[in-house]
Amino acid sequence: MITKTQLRKEWFEARGVIRYSPQRLGNKESQKWWLVIDCPEEIGKYYRHVMHVSSHRCFKLQRPYWGAHISVIRNETPPNHNLWRKYDGEKIVFQYGKHIKTNYDDQRWKSFWWLGAQCERALDIREELGLQRNPHPQFHLTIGNITNEENRRDRDMDGWELPK
């Protein structure tokens, strides 16, 4: 149970697992130069539910391909690639924010929802691999996405839900 003191915090702490070259669900090919932190799935489930309820049950976010995760390296070839997979499976501590953010735009094919994230250890790993310490975009914990065609299916042109 979350206490009142915890609710006042801007950042929560959790543990995840480092995974190199993750595979997408249902896809046998890996994403070669990607490194993610697998986050507890309860975080993603909770915030997807919050979004669903706060949108009056109009939006239902999909689980991301890799589940709730933080992308540490996003298709960047590291200069020190001989160190690739050095920390595979390592447990890692990270912090995440409580405010949901999005790049939602109904003209986009796919939109994402995330929480701010911080992880000094992940920044150290980027630097060890010879990459810029601070990535762009900054670390964030991806909680879900929608394909906008699916969301527009039951709406009129003004975005109002059509009666069934």
N, C-alpha and C positions, 0 to 999 in steps of 0.2 A: 504494500500500500504506500502511495506517495504522500509524504507529510507536507504540511504548509511551508515548512522551511525549504524543502526541496523545490516546491512550486515557485518560490521566489528566486531560485537560481537561474542564471541565464544559460548555463552549460551543465549537462549531465555527463557522467563518465560511464563508459562501457568497455567491454573487451571484444575483440574480433580476431580473425585469423587471416594472415597474409596468404594470398594466392596469386601465383604468376600465370600468365597466359590462360585466363579462364575460358571455359567453354560455355556457350549459350545453351540454355535448355533446349533439347531437341536438335541440337546442331553438333556434329562431331568435330568440326573445325574449331581450333582455339583462336583467340585473339592474341597474336604473337607477342607484341610489345605492350601488353597491358599488365598492370599490377593492381589488384584490388584488395581491400580489406573486407572480408565477409563479416557482416554485422549480425547481431542477434535478430532473427526474423521477427521476434515480438515487437521490435521497434517499428519495423515496416508495417506490420499488421495493425498496430495501434494507430499510427498516423494515417494510414489509408482509411481506417474506420472513421477517424476524426474528420477527414476530408469528406467522406461520404455523408456523414450526418450533418456537417456544417453547410453542405451544399443542398440541404433539404432532400437528400438522396437522389440528386440529379446526376452527380458525377460518381463513378465508381472506378477508382484507379486500379490499373493492372499491376501485378507484382513485376518488378524489373526482371529481365532475363537472368541476372546473377543474384536475384534476391536483394535484400537491403544490403547496400555496399557503399564503400568509399573508393572512388577511382584515384589511385596514387600516381600511376603512369598511364597516360592515354595515348597509345600508339606512337610513342616517342622512342626511337632507337637509342639506347644508352651507349655512350662512348666506351664504358667499361662493361661490355656485355658478357665478359668472362665471369662476372659476379652475379649474373642472372640466376635466379632460383636459390640464391644463398640463404634466404630467410623463409623459404617456402614452408608453410604450415606453422610458422611462429605465431604465438599468441601476442597480441598487441593491445595496448590501452589507448583509447581515443576519447575525445569529448565531442558532444553534439549539442546543437542548440535546440530550443523548443519552438521556434517560429518556422512555420512551413512557408517555403518560397516556391515559385514556379516561373516558367517561361511561357505560360499558357497564352496562346493566341489561336483563335479558331481558324485562322488561315494556314497554320502550320500543319504538316501531316501528323506529327507526333509532338506532344508536350510532356514535360517532366515536372515532378514535384520532389523537393529535397529539403534537407535541414542543413544548416551550417555545420561544419566539422573542423576539428583541430587535431593534429597528431604530430608531435615533435619527432617521434621515432620514424614516422613515414617520411618526414622532411629529410632526416639524416640518411635514410636509404636512398632517396632520390640523389642526394649529394654524393654519396658513395659510388653510385652508378655513373657519376659524371654529368648528371642533368642539373638544370637550374633548380636551386633549392625550393623556391616558391613557384608552384605551377600556376598556369592560367588555363581555365578558370581555377579558383581556389578550391580546396578540398570541400566536399559536400557529401552528405549521406543521402543517396538516392533512395526514395521510399516508394515511388510508383510513377506510372505514366498512363497516358491515354492516347489512343489513335483517334484523332478528331472526327473522322468519318463515323466511327461508332457512336460518338456522343451526339452528333448532329442528326442521327437517324430518327430520333423520336422528338425532334424539336421543329418549330416553325422557323421562319427566317429571322425573327427577332430574338431567338434563343429561348423562348418560352416552351415549356414542356407541353406537348400535344396530349389531349385526353385520349385514353385508350378505349 
